Amino acid sequence: MTTTDNRQTLTVGHTDNEIVIDAGIDHVWAMTNDLASWPDLFTEYRSVEILESTDTWFRFRLTMHPDESGRTWSWVSERTLDPAAREVRARRVEPGPFEHMDIHWTYTPEGDGTRMRWVQDFRMRPEAPVDTEGMTRRIDANSKVQMSVIKQKVEAAAASARGAEG
């Protein structure tokens, strides 16, 4: 995160989180890139609506569960998958309170598991209800929570699949 004294150059938010999931890369890739299942995979999303798609590109609307004040947040994002490189690039098309939000997911084999990494770069609009530094703290904390939940769900599904094969 960088901050400047010049109000014209506003703070840029940046988070970088990763987790090792005890499951093969193909399994982790398939589960975490199945957008239709995201309301079951993440705890924060109430629904996802795929608006347009190709084999490797998606435009979709995410809707969150209501926040503590009862407000439901929703936005449209685009997500481009690069299966060969095991990378995903995403950006908000309807950024809402963000000036921009760009996300880069990478997947790397680690022993018998997979290291999943999320890098998020963004900036909040000056009139947003939270500033960029505050949103950086929120996104960083929530990414850790969501990654932990995803780890548990993907590992459980992988164990179940191994049991069914055995």
C-alpha positions in Angstrom: 0.0 0.0 0.0 1.3 3.4 -0.9 0.2 6.8 0.4 1.2 10.2 -0.9 0.6 13.7 0.4 -0.7 14.8 -3.0 -4.5 14.4 -3.0 -4.5 14.0 -6.8 -2.5 10.7 -6.4 -4.7 8.8 -4.0 -3.7 5.7 -2.0 -3.6 2.5 -3.9 -4.9 -0.6 -2.1 -3.0 -3.8 -2.5 -3.4 -7.2 -0.8 -1.5 -10.4 -1.4 -2.7 -13.6 0.3 -2.0 -17.3 -0.4 -2.8 -20.7 1.1 -1.7 -24.2 0.4 -4.6 -26.6 -0.2 -4.1 -30.3 0.3 -5.5 -31.3 -3.1 -4.2 -31.6 -6.7 -4.0 -28.5 -8.9 -6.6 -29.9 -11.3 -9.1 -30.3 -8.5 -8.4 -26.9 -6.9 -8.5 -25.2 -10.3 -11.9 -26.9 -11.3 -13.6 -26.1 -7.9 -12.4 -22.5 -7.5 -13.2 -21.6 -11.1 -16.7 -23.1 -11.2 -18.5 -19.7 -10.8 -21.9 -21.3 -10.5 -20.8 -22.9 -7.3 -19.4 -19.8 -5.7 -22.3 -19.2 -3.3 -21.5 -22.7 -1.8 -17.8 -22.2 -1.9 -17.5 -18.7 -0.4 -19.5 -17.6 2.7 -19.9 -14.0 1.5 -21.8 -14.5 -1.8 -25.6 -15.0 -1.9 -25.7 -15.5 -5.7 -23.8 -15.4 -9.0 -25.4 -14.8 -12.4 -23.3 -15.6 -15.4 -24.2 -12.9 -18.0 -21.9 -13.9 -20.9 -19.2 -16.5 -21.2 -16.8 -18.4 -23.5 -14.6 -21.3 -22.5 -12.1 -19.0 -20.7 -13.9 -15.7 -20.2 -16.9 -14.8 -18.0 -18.9 -11.7 -17.3 -21.0 -12.2 -14.2 -22.9 -10.5 -11.4 -22.0 -11.3 -7.8 -24.4 -10.5 -5.0 -23.3 -10.6 -1.4 -25.3 -11.5 1.6 -26.7 -8.4 3.3 -24.1 -6.5 5.4 -24.5 -5.5 9.1 -26.7 -2.6 8.1 -28.9 -4.7 5.9 -27.5 -3.4 2.6 -26.9 -5.9 -0.2 -23.9 -5.2 -2.5 -23.8 -6.4 -6.1 -21.5 -5.8 -9.0 -20.5 -7.1 -12.5 -17.0 -8.5 -13.0 -15.1 -10.1 -15.8 -12.9 -13.1 -15.3 -10.3 -14.5 -17.8 -8.9 -17.9 -17.2 -5.5 -19.1 -18.5 -5.6 -22.8 -17.8 -2.1 -23.5 -19.3 -0.5 -20.9 -17.0 -2.9 -21.7 -14.1 -3.7 -18.0 -13.8 -6.9 -15.9 -13.6 -7.2 -12.2 -14.2 -10.4 -10.5 -13.0 -11.7 -6.9 -12.8 -14.9 -5.2 -11.8 -16.8 -3.8 -14.7 -19.3 -2.1 -12.4 -16.8 -0.9 -9.8 -19.3 0.7 -7.4 -17.4 2.4 -4.6 -14.1 1.4 -6.2 -12.3 3.5 -8.9 -10.9 0.1 -10.0 -10.5 -3.4 -8.7 -8.1 -5.9 -10.4 -7.5 -9.4 -9.1 -4.9 -11.9 -10.1 -5.2 -15.5 -9.0 -2.3 -18.0 -9.4 -2.2 -21.7 -8.7 1.2 -23.5 -8.2 1.8 -27.2 -7.4 3.3 -27.6 -3.9 4.2 -31.2 -3.1 0.9 -33.1 -3.4 -1.1 -29.9 -2.8 -1.7 -26.5 -4.5 -0.6 -23.0 -3.5 -3.5 -20.6 -4.4 -2.6 -16.9 -4.3 -4.8 -13.8 -4.7 -3.3 -10.4 -5.4 -5.8 -7.6 -5.4 -5.1 -4.0 -6.5 -7.7 -1.3 -6.2 -8.5 2.3 -5.3 -11.6 3.6 -3.6 -13.6 6.6 -4.9 -13.2 9.7 -2.7 -16.9 9.6 -1.9 -16.9 5.9 -0.9 -18.1 5.0 2.6 -14.6 3.7 3.4 -11.2 4.9 2.3 -8.6 2.8 0.4 -6.6 2.1 3.5 -9.7 0.9 5.4 -10.8 -1.3 2.5 -7.3 -2.7 2.3 -7.6 -3.9 5.9 -11.1 -5.3 5.2 -10.1 -7.2 2.0 -6.9 -8.5 3.5 -8.8 -9.9 6.6 -11.7 -11.3 4.6 -9.4 -12.9 2.0 -7.8 -14.9 4.8 -11.2 -16.0 6.0 -12.5 -17.0 2.6 -9.3 -18.8 1.7 -9.5 -20.9 4.9 -13.2 -21.8 4.1 -12.3 -22.7 0.5 -9.3 -24.8 1.7 -11.6 -26.8 4.0 -14.3 -27.3 1.3 -11.9 -28.2 -1.5 -9.9 -30.6 0.7 -13.2 -32.3 1.9 -14.3 -32.7 -1.7 -10.9 -34.1 -2.8 -10.9 -36.6 0.1 -14.4 -37.7 -0.8 -13.3 -38.1 -4.5 -10.3 -40.1 -3.4 -12.6 -42.3 -1.2 -15.0 -42.9 -4.1 -12.1 -44.0 -6.3 -10.6 -46.3 -3.7 
